[in-house]
Amino acid sequence: MTQSSERGAEIGRRIGVGLMYGLWKPRVLGAWKVPATGPVIFAVNHAHNIDGPMVMGVAPRPTHFLIKKEAFIGPLDPFLTGIGQLKVDRDTTDRGAITRALDVLKAGGVLGIFPEGTRGEGDFASLRAGLAYFAVRGGAQVVPVAVLGSTDRRSRLVKAVPPLRSRVDVVFGDPFEAGDGSGRRTRKALDEATERIQKQLTAHLENARRLTGR
């Protein structure tokens, strides 16, 4: 990760702050739990199109999200790249994206991942193995993040976006180690890490829903 990439992510964070607080009413809980230094992965549930920008805007540290290449269209391509976001081709093993993501962690930065892969119910039900790989290989702590917006679909102007000026809760959980401490990266070790991550993320989401009444 280059200094310009980190600077870009910080600029993205500031843009996100302005946009998110201008359009919605974010309520941030548990941000103090995010480690102040060192490699961290934000594992974010994915129910709304604003989940990534919302976390970027309210997180205490600049975040580099792995984002599907389809989002990098027209002027959005140089913009997203300029604010330190990482393009990934989900239809193949994107070696370039993997290297860039590991570089972020190697430099002690924050990587943002939607472990479900695509936007769905946002319940961490179908977890991809990629998160475990990055956590174990990058020696990163995983911080679960729940983004909980309005569930009233009738009041939405745009599908998959919470109603404007509605409250959106962003709940950061306790950081944890995904691996078993051995540093093993075998298929079995990654499968076990994925299972461990799924349990932690699901428990965090349930707790966040209880906490916020969502």
Summary of the structure (lengths in Angstrom):
residues: 214
radius of gyration: 16.2
end to end distance: 36.9
largest distance: 49.5
contacts: 693
relative contact order: 0.20
helix: 43%
strand: 18%
